[in-house]
């Protein structure tokens, strides 16, 4: 049974900070774009780090049920444990003692280096209102934080009536969202710091999530404190902000991310494309180039949207999906693992295929493109569309289109796919590691919804005729038909034919492909 706390014991005095200019009334406010008009002021107060952490849902993640305790990562930033540990050491020992090794710190020889570990910079938060909805959930009325203005200068911040401190757990969700400062709060996870240690807080009340992303950007990226690509993982909503599109920042992100995924495909031994992408322009006649892969990813998975407005087919990694129209909060590791995952299943389906086209490619005289003689010519031969720019993009289009539309219809729960990594090496400066990819692939294999859909798509694609126009087994009529896939118009034609083929061959995917074809204007 919850213990009720008196209003006096749970009231914090705050200062109102008025920041609004008349010119800001010209800003385009749009609730549908998660950008409703904010209040013309915010609040300043102090709160113990322990209480703020509990109210914000900053808890160690658990692998139970495969989900974190706070699954809405469109608001919460991704956590880097190493960074929080560094902050924790700094708070307790100050600089430079916090930077030396644990052995040296414990030796007692460096006590003269101990200094106060002040954290004078404010944690920036948003206090949710009863109207705010996140992933279909509202804060329970009993768990809401009340904000009562006394006058133009002060206000009362009243904690939930049953708030019990460190171990408090709300009903559906926590009443505070951390905009900036999450790693500082996580520094208190390990303990050892006085629970009365207070932090300055800047609090907005009912601030829409697009404005939160904007604040994160101006605090962390505009001053060049962290790189742009990392920012889109820490705060996924930034991937869809139109004001960044106007400045070109989103294009830079997409190019960098596409290159990172391409390199992961090429460098990871578990990838079907391991060392089979022309990264340096050295194998122009035998491999699909890195540039072609990057362009294919930017045209599919990392595309913001397709068609007029936001109602077309977007990229699974770069456009809002689902009923809340929020971007999928997968990190670069998750994105890379997913692309490797779909291609691995497709390769497996092709290698097990007894379709006439596949047998013909295996039996015909093939140029040996790669040292690995076990690679199936139907998948990687000189006359296979899979080993062409058009074929790569066709596959990427199909997987992205189907997954995007099913996510739009809320048939999948892709937002919930997370995995508990045992590798902390993916820091702000590191590359995507092989071990992280391996862990993500195992996690995907255990996700039935994702795996089953990938298998269905791979199976039907493997029965399509993937011979290129150069295949010796084609007759004149078939060769002419394959020539339609060449040139820039070949991308669209192959996409159209693949969608139509799936619509005819697979009843379980028929309704989805019909929606896709209608959105793309295909007949």
C-alpha positions in Angstrom: 0.0 0.0 0.0 1.3 3.4 -1.0 2.1 5.9 1.8 0.8 9.3 1.3 3.2 12.3 1.9 2.0 15.7 3.0 2.0 18.5 0.5 4.5 20.5 2.6 7.0 17.7 2.7 6.9 17.2 -1.1 6.9 20.9 -2.2 9.9 22.5 -3.9 10.1 26.3 -4.4 11.0 27.3 -7.9 11.9 30.6 -9.7 10.0 31.4 -12.8 12.2 32.5 -15.7 10.4 34.5 -18.3 11.9 34.0 -21.8 9.6 35.0 -24.7 10.0 37.5 -27.5 7.1 38.9 -29.6 9.0 37.7 -32.7 8.7 34.1 -31.5 5.0 34.3 -32.0 5.8 34.1 -35.7 7.2 30.6 -35.2 5.1 27.9 -37.0 3.6 25.8 -34.2 2.0 22.5 -35.2 0.7 20.0 -32.7 0.6 17.3 -35.4 4.4 17.6 -35.8 4.8 17.4 -32.0 5.6 21.1 -31.9 2.7 22.8 -30.1 3.2 26.3 -28.6 5.2 26.1 -25.4 4.7 28.2 -22.2 6.5 31.5 -22.2 8.6 30.6 -19.2 10.4 27.8 -17.5 11.4 27.1 -13.9 14.6 26.9 -11.8 14.9 24.9 -8.7 17.2 22.3 -6.9 16.4 18.7 -6.2 18.4 15.8 -4.9 20.0 13.7 -7.6 18.5 10.6 -6.2 14.9 12.0 -6.2 15.3 13.4 -9.7 16.7 10.1 -11.0 13.7 8.2 -9.5 11.1 10.7 -11.0 12.8 10.4 -14.4 12.9 6.6 -14.6 16.7 6.5 -14.8 17.3 2.9 -13.8 19.7 0.3 -14.8 18.4 -1.6 -17.8 17.3 -5.2 -17.4 17.1 -8.0 -20.0 13.9 -9.3 -18.5 11.3 -9.7 -21.2 13.9 -8.2 -23.6 12.9 -4.6 -22.7 14.3 -1.8 -20.7 12.2 -0.5 -17.8 11.6 2.7 -19.8 11.1 1.6 -23.4 10.3 5.0 -25.0 13.8 5.9 -26.2 12.5 8.7 -28.4 12.7 10.9 -25.3 15.3 9.3 -23.1 18.9 9.5 -24.4 20.9 6.4 -25.0 23.2 5.5 -22.1 26.9 5.2 -22.3 27.9 3.4 -18.9 31.6 4.5 -19.3 30.6 8.1 -19.4 28.5 7.9 -16.3 31.2 6.1 -14.4 33.6 8.9 -15.3 31.2 11.5 -14.0 30.7 9.5 -10.8 34.4 9.4 -10.2 34.7 13.1 -10.9 31.9 13.9 -8.4 33.6 11.9 -5.6 37.3 12.7 -6.3 37.4 15.8 -8.5 39.9 16.4 -11.2 42.6 15.2 -11.8 42.3 12.3 -9.2 39.2 11.0 -11.1 41.3 10.5 -14.2 44.0 8.3 -12.8 43.8 4.5 -12.6 41.8 2.8 -9.8 45.0 1.2 -8.4 46.7 4.5 -8.1 43.6 6.1 -6.5 43.5 3.4 -3.9 47.2 3.6 -3.2 46.7 6.8 -1.1 49.7 8.4 -2.7 47.7 10.9 -4.7 45.3 12.3 -2.1 46.8 15.8 -2.6 45.1 15.7 -6.0 41.6 15.4 -4.5 39.2 18.3 -5.4 35.5 19.0 -5.1 33.5 17.5 -8.0 31.0 20.3 -8.5 28.2 19.9 -11.0 27.0 23.5 -11.4 25.4 23.0 -14.8 21.6 22.4 -14.7 19.9 19.2 -15.6 17.3 20.2 -18.3 14.0 18.3 -17.9 10.3 18.4 -19.0 7.6 17.8 -16.5 4.8 15.9 -18.2 1.2 17.1 -18.0 -2.0 15.0 -17.9 -2.5 15.6 -21.6 1.0 14.4 -22.7 1.0 11.0 -24.3 4.1 8.8 -24.9 3.7 5.5 -26.9 0.0 5.5 -26.0 0.6 6.0 -22.3 -0.1 9.0 -19.9 1.2 9.6 -16.5 -1.2 8.3 -13.9 -3.0 11.2 -12.1 -1.5 10.0 -8.8 2.0 10.2 -10.3 1.8 13.7 -11.8 3.9 16.5 -10.6 1.9 19.6 -10.0 3.3 23.0 -11.0 1.5 25.9 -9.3 2.4 29.5 -10.1 2.5 31.7 -6.9 3.0 34.9 -8.9 5.1 36.2 -11.7 8.4 35.3 -9.9 7.9 32.0 -8.0 6.1 28.7 -8.3 5.6 25.5 -6.3 6.7 22.2 -7.7 4.7 19.5 -5.8 5.9 15.9 -6.1 3.5 13.0 -6.5 1.5 12.4 -3.4 2.9 8.8 -2.9 6.4 9.6 -4.0 8.8 7.6 -1.8 12.2 8.5 -3.2 14.9 6.2 -4.5 12.9 3.0 -5.1 9.6 4.7 -6.2 8.0 3.2 -9.2 5.0 4.9 -11.0 2.1 3.1 -12.6 2.4 3.4 -16.4 5.3 5.9 -16.8 7.4 8.5 -15.0 6.4 12.1 -14.7 9.7 13.6 -15.9 11.6 13.4 -19.2 15.3 14.3 -19.2 16.3 16.5 -22.1 19.9 17.0 -21.1 21.9 15.6 -18.2 20.8 11.9 -18.2 24.4 10.7 -17.9 24.9 12.9 -14.9 21.9 11.3 -13.2 23.1 7.8 -14.1 26.3 8.6 -12.3 24.4 8.1 -9.0 23.4 4.5 -10.0 26.3 2.9 -8.2 25.9 4.6 -4.9 28.7 5.9 -2.8 27.5 9.5 -3.2 25.6 11.4 -0.5 21.9 11.0 -1.3 21.3 14.6 -0.3 23.6 15.8 -3.2 21.6 18.3 -5.0 21.5 19.3 -8.7 20.3 22.5 -10.3 17.3 21.9 -12.5 15.8 23.8 -15.5 12.3 22.5 -15.9 9.9 23.0 -18.7 6.2 22.1 -18.2 4.4 20.2 -21.0 7.1 20.8 -23.6 6.3 19.0 -26.8 8.9 16.4 -27.9 10.0 18.2 -31.1 11.0 21.2 -28.9 12.9 18.9 -26.6 14.9 17.6 -29.6 15.6 21.2 -30.6 16.9 22.0 -27.1 19.1 18.9 -27.1 20.5 20.0 -30.5 21.3 23.6 -29.4 22.9 22.5 -26.1 25.0 19.6 -27.4 25.5 19.8 -31.2 25.4 23.5 -32.1 28.5 24.3 -29.9 30.2 21.2 -31.6 30.3 19.3 -28.3 29.4 15.9 -29.9 29.4 14.7 -33.5 26.2 14.9 -35.5 26.0 11.2 -36.3 26.1 10.2 -32.7 23.5 12.8 -31.8 20.9 11.0 -34.0 21.4 7.9 -31.9 21.3 9.8 -28.6 18.1 11.7 -29.6 16.4 9.8 -32.5 13.7 12.4 -33.0 16.4 14.7 -34.6 16.4 12.4 -37.6 13.1 13.9 -38.8 13.3 17.5 -37.8 12.5 19.6 -40.9 14.5 22.6 -39.8 17.7 20.4 -39.8 16.8 19.3 -43.3 16.8 22.9 -44.5 20.4 23.3 -43.2 21.6 20.1 -44.7 22.5 18.5 -41.4 20.1 15.5 -42.0 21.7 14.8 -45.4 25.1 14.7 -43.7 23.8 12.3 -41.1 22.3 10.0 -43.7 25.4 9.9 -45.7 27.6 9.2 -42.7 25.2 6.5 -41.4 24.9 4.9 -44.8 28.7 4.7 -45.0 28.9 3.2 -41.4 26.3 0.5 -42.3 28.1 -0.3 -45.6 31.4 -0.7 -43.8 29.7 -3.0 -41.2 28.3 -5.1 -44.1 31.8 -5.3 -45.6 33.9 -5.8 -42.5 31.8 -8.2 -40.4 32.6 -11.9 -40.9 29.0 -12.8 -40.2 27.7 -10.7 -43.1 26.8 -12.2 -46.5 28.7 -9.3 -48.0 31.9 -9.8 -46.0 34.8 -8.4 -48.2 32.4 -8.4 -51.2 31.8 -4.7 -51.5 34.1 -2.5 -53.6 35.2 -0.1 -51.0 37.9 1.7 -52.9 36.9 1.4 -56.6 39.3 -1.4 -57.3 36.9 -4.0 -58.6 34.5 -2.1 -60.7 33.4 -5.1 -62.9 33.1 -7.7 -60.1 31.6 -6.0 -57.0 28.9 -3.5 -56.2 30.6 -0.3 -55.2 30.5 1.4 -51.8 28.9 4.4 -53.4 26.1 2.3 -54.8 25.4 0.8 -51.4 25.4 4.2 -49.8 23.0 5.5 -52.4 20.7 2.5 -52.0 20.6 3.0 -48.2 19.8 6.7 -48.6 17.1 5.9 -51.1 15.5 3.3 -48.9 16.1 2.7 -45.2 17.6 6.2 -44.4 15.2 8.1 -46.6 13.1 10.7 -44.7 9.9 10.0 -46.8 8.8 9.3 -50.3 6.2 11.2 -52.2 4.5 14.5 -51.3 4.2 15.4 -47.7 4.7 12.9 -44.8 2.2 10.3 -46.0 4.4 8.5 -48.5 6.8 5.6 -47.8 9.7 6.6 -45.6 12.9 5.0 -44.6 12.6 2.7 -41.6 15.6 4.4 -40.0 14.8 8.0 -41.1 11.1 8.7 -41.1 8.3 8.8 -38.4 6.4 5.5 -38.2 3.5 4.2 -36.1 0.5 5.8 -34.6 2.6 8.3 -32.6 4.6 9.2 -35.8 7.9 9.0 -34.0 11.2 7.8 -35.5 12.4 4.3 -34.8 15.0 4.8 -32.0 17.5 2.1 -33.2 21.2 2.8 -32.8 23.8 2.5 -35.6 24.6 -1.0 -34.2 20.9 -2.1 -34.4 20.5 -0.6 -37.9 23.7 -2.3 -39.2 22.7 -5.6 -37.6 19.2 -5.5 -39.2 20.6 -4.9 -42.7 23.1 -7.8 -42.2 20.3 -9.9 -40.8 18.0 -9.5 -43.8 20.7 -10.1 -46.4 21.9 -13.3 -44.5 18.4 -14.7 -44.6 18.0 -13.8 -48.3 21.4 -15.5 -49.1 20.3 -18.6 -47.2 17.0 -18.7 -49.2 18.8 -18.4 -52.5 21.3 -21.1 -51.7 18.5 -23.5 -50.8 16.5 -22.5 -53.9 15.7 -25.1 -56.6 14.1 -22.5 -58.8 14.8 -22.8 -62.5 16.7 -19.5 -62.7 18.9 -20.4 -59.8 19.8 -23.8 -61.2 20.5 -22.2 -64.6 23.0 -19.8 -63.1 24.7 -22.6 -61.1 25.0 -24.8 -64.2 26.1 -22.1 -66.7 29.7 -21.0 -67.2 30.3 -18.4 -64.5 33.2 -16.0 -63.9 34.6 -16.9 -60.5 34.4 -13.5 -58.8 35.5 -14.4 -55.3 38.1 -16.6 -53.6 35.4 -18.3 -51.6 34.2 -21.1 -53.9 31.3 -21.9 -51.6 29.5 -18.7 -52.6 26.4 -19.6 -54.7 26.6 -18.2 -58.3 22.8 -17.6 -58.0 23.5 -15.1 -55.2 27.0 -13.7 -56.1 27.7 -14.8 -59.7 28.6 -12.5 -62.5 25.1 -12.9 -64.0 23.1 -12.5 -60.8 21.2 -9.3 -60.2 22.1 -9.5 -56.5 25.6 -8.6 -57.6 24.5 -5.4 -59.3 23.6 -1.9 -58.2 20.0 -2.4 -59.3 19.6 -5.7 -57.5 20.9 -4.4 -54.2 18.6 -1.4 -54.4 15.7 -3.6 -55.3 16.1 -5.8 -52.3 16.6 -2.8 -50.0 13.4 -1.2 -51.4 11.3 -4.3 -50.7 12.5 -4.9 -47.2 12.2 -1.3 -46.2 8.8 -0.8 -47.9 7.2 -3.8 -46.2 8.6 -3.1 -42.8 7.8 0.6 -43.0 4.2 0.0 -43.9 3.6 -2.7 -41.4 5.1 -0.4 -38.7 2.8 2.4 -39.9 -0.1 0.1 -39.4 1.3 -0.9 -35.9 1.5 -4.5 -36.9 5.1 -4.7 -35.6 6.6 -3.5 -32.3 9.9 -2.4 -33.7 10.2 0.4 -31.1 10.5 -2.3 -28.5 13.4 -4.2 -30.0 16.4 -3.5 -27.7 19.2 -5.7 -26.6 21.3 -5.7 -23.4 24.9 -5.5 -24.7 27.8 -6.8 -22.6 30.2 -4.8 -24.6 30.7 -1.2 -23.5 33.2 -0.3 -26.2 30.7 1.6 -28.4 31.6 5.0 -27.0 31.2 8.3 -28.7 34.4 8.0 -30.6 34.5 4.3 -31.4 33.3 2.4 -34.5 30.6 -0.3 -34.6 32.3 -3.4 -33.1 32.1 -7.0 -34.3 31.0 -8.1 -30.9 28.1 -5.6 -30.7 26.9 -6.7 -34.1 27.0 -10.4 -33.1 25.0 -9.7 -29.9 22.4 -7.7 -32.0 22.1 -10.5 -34.5 21.5 -13.0 -31.7 18.8 -10.7 -30.3 17.2 -10.4 -33.7 17.1 -14.1 -34.2 15.2 -14.4 -30.9 12.6 -11.7 -32.0 9.9 -13.8 -33.6 8.0 -10.9 -35.1 11.0 -9.5 -36.9 12.5 -12.9 -37.9 9.2 -14.3 -39.2 8.6 -11.3 -41.5 12.2 -11.4 -42.8 11.9 -15.1 -43.5 8.6 -14.5 -45.4 10.1 -11.7 -47.6 13.3 -13.6 -48.2 11.4 -16.8 -49.3 9.3 -15.0 -51.8 12.2 -13.0 -53.2 14.2 -16.1 -53.7 11.6 -17.4 -56.2 11.8 -14.3 -58.4 14.0 -14.6 -61.5 17.2 -12.7 -60.5 19.2 -13.4 -63.7 20.7 -10.3 -65.2 20.6 -9.5 -68.9 24.0 -11.1 -69.3 22.9 -14.6 -68.2 23.6 -17.2 -70.9 20.5 -19.2 -70.1 18.1 -16.4 -71.1 16.3 -16.5 -74.4 16.0 -13.3 -76.5 12.6 -12.3 -75.1 13.8 -12.8 -71.5 17.0 -10.9 -72.2 15.0 -8.0 -73.6 12.8 -7.9 -70.5 15.9 -7.9 -68.2 17.4 -4.9 -70.1 14.5 -2.9 -68.6 16.4 -3.0 -65.3 19.4 -1.1 -66.6 19.9 2.7 -66.3 18.4 5.0 -63.7 14.8 3.9 -64.7 15.8 0.3 -63.8 15.5 1.0 -60.1 11.8 1.9 -60.3 11.0 -0.9 -62.8 12.6 -3.6 -60.7 10.9 -2.3 -57.6 7.5 -2.3 -59.4 8.0 -5.9 -60.7 9.1 -7.2 -57.3 6.1 -5.6 -55.5 3.7 -7.0 -58.1 5.3 -10.4 -57.9 5.0 -10.5 -54.1 1.4 -9.3 -54.3 0.5 -12.2 -56.6 2.6 -14.9 -54.9 2.1 -14.3 -51.2 -1.4 -13.9 -49.7 0.1 -13.0 -46.3 1.8 -10.0 -47.9 -0.8 -9.1 -50.4 -2.6 -6.3 -48.6 0.8 -4.7 -47.6 2.1 -4.7 -51.1 -1.2 -3.2 -52.4 -0.8 -0.3 -50.0 2.8 0.2 -51.1 2.0 0.1 -54.8 -0.9 2.6 -54.3 1.4 5.0 -52.4 4.0 4.8 -55.1 1.5 5.1 -58.0 2.3 1.7 -59.4 -0.4 -0.3 -61.3 
